[in-house]
Amino acid sequence: MDKDLRTTWFEMPVSMQISNIGSEVSRAINWKNKGNEKRKIGFCEKAIEFLQLSIEDPKNRHRIGEFSFCIEELKDYFMGENIYKTTDEMLHKYYDAFI
């Protein structure tokens, strides 16, 4: 993990962290809908990396369960069987609330 990214990430308010995560999720959705598997997975993995940073951020200790579920849901939706029946619209609605 890039130490500068970690420092910068921890300095951000949680709403900005989630907004940045949402940007990566939106990009993953965009590439999913265009049929580009490599880019879809790349942006999903970046969103997961940001979520993991958010979990490590001490100010978010009360959000660990929520962020852990977000990781699980993104893996399921973009790389799994979508057992949670997540949709593009559901993801946009959740992450766009922080913009």
Wavefront OBJ file of the C-alpha trace (Angstrom):
o trace
v 0.000 0.000 0.000
v 1.308 3.432 -0.943
v 2.098 5.262 2.315
v 1.194 8.655 0.801
v -2.203 7.343 -0.343
v -2.850 5.934 3.118
v -1.974 9.245 4.796
v -4.095 11.246 2.347
v -6.980 8.776 2.690
v -6.988 8.974 6.479
v -7.094 12.780 6.295
v -10.302 12.701 4.207
v -13.723 12.875 5.850
v -15.629 9.603 5.549
v -18.113 11.165 3.106
v -15.242 11.967 0.731
v -13.806 8.464 1.149
v -17.146 6.911 0.210
v -17.579 9.340 -2.676
v -14.202 8.237 -4.051
v -15.170 4.597 -3.613
v -18.415 5.336 -5.449
v -16.498 6.824 -8.371
v -14.587 3.559 -8.764
v -17.830 1.566 -8.475
v -19.419 3.747 -11.179
v -16.458 3.118 -13.460
v -16.720 -0.627 -12.820
v -20.435 -0.517 -13.694
v -19.681 1.452 -16.851
v -17.138 -1.090 -18.043
v -19.371 -4.008 -17.037
v -22.102 -2.599 -19.241
v -19.617 -2.158 -22.107
v -18.500 -5.773 -21.720
v -14.896 -4.988 -20.781
v -14.117 -7.575 -18.112
v -10.545 -6.442 -17.479
v -11.467 -2.822 -16.779
v -14.563 -3.823 -14.772
v -12.446 -5.984 -12.475
v -9.717 -3.336 -12.234
v -12.101 -0.625 -11.056
v -13.879 -3.030 -8.709
v -10.535 -3.969 -7.172
v -9.666 -0.263 -6.732
v -12.997 0.311 -4.952
v -12.231 -2.651 -2.679
v -8.732 -1.272 -1.983
v -10.311 2.045 -0.949
v -12.847 0.238 1.240
v -10.027 -1.654 2.942
v -8.253 1.639 3.614
v -11.476 2.981 5.105
v -11.686 -0.049 7.380
v -8.132 0.635 8.577
v -8.885 4.322 9.239
v -9.373 4.712 13.024
v -12.187 7.249 12.619
v -14.258 4.583 10.829
v -14.023 1.851 13.471
v -17.807 1.941 13.973
v -18.303 1.368 10.199
v -16.194 -1.777 9.839
v -19.240 -4.024 9.434
v -20.796 -1.771 6.792
v -17.552 -1.467 4.816
v -16.890 -5.206 5.095
v -20.326 -5.913 3.662
v -19.661 -3.434 0.838
v -16.544 -5.420 -0.089
v -18.506 -8.668 0.003
v -21.279 -7.174 -2.130
v -18.897 -5.764 -4.744
v -17.044 -9.074 -5.041
v -20.360 -10.880 -5.387
v -21.750 -8.459 -7.964
v -18.716 -7.951 -10.186
v -16.852 -11.246 -9.740
v -19.330 -13.715 -8.265
v -22.806 -15.076 -8.792
v -24.695 -11.991 -7.520
v -26.413 -13.936 -4.737
v -27.480 -10.621 -3.185
v -29.337 -9.679 -6.397
v -27.546 -6.321 -6.481
v -28.260 -4.017 -9.417
v -26.421 -1.092 -10.974
v -29.177 1.164 -9.657
v -28.783 -0.091 -6.083
v -25.057 0.596 -6.134
v -25.512 4.049 -7.662
v -28.157 4.930 -5.086
v -25.953 3.907 -2.151
v -22.731 5.607 -3.262
v -24.345 8.673 -4.857
v -25.852 9.580 -1.478
v -22.358 10.726 -0.449
v -21.730 13.056 -3.380
l 1 2 3 4 5 6 7 8 9 10 11 12 13 14 15 16 17 18 19 20 21 22 23 24 25 26 27 28 29 30 31 32 33 34 35 36 37 38 39 40 41 42 43 44 45 46 47 48 49 50 51 52 53 54 55 56 57 58 59 60 61 62 63 64 65 66 67 68 69 70 71 72 73 74 75 76 77 78 79 80 81 82 83 84 85 86 87 88 89 90 91 92 93 94 95 96 97 98 99
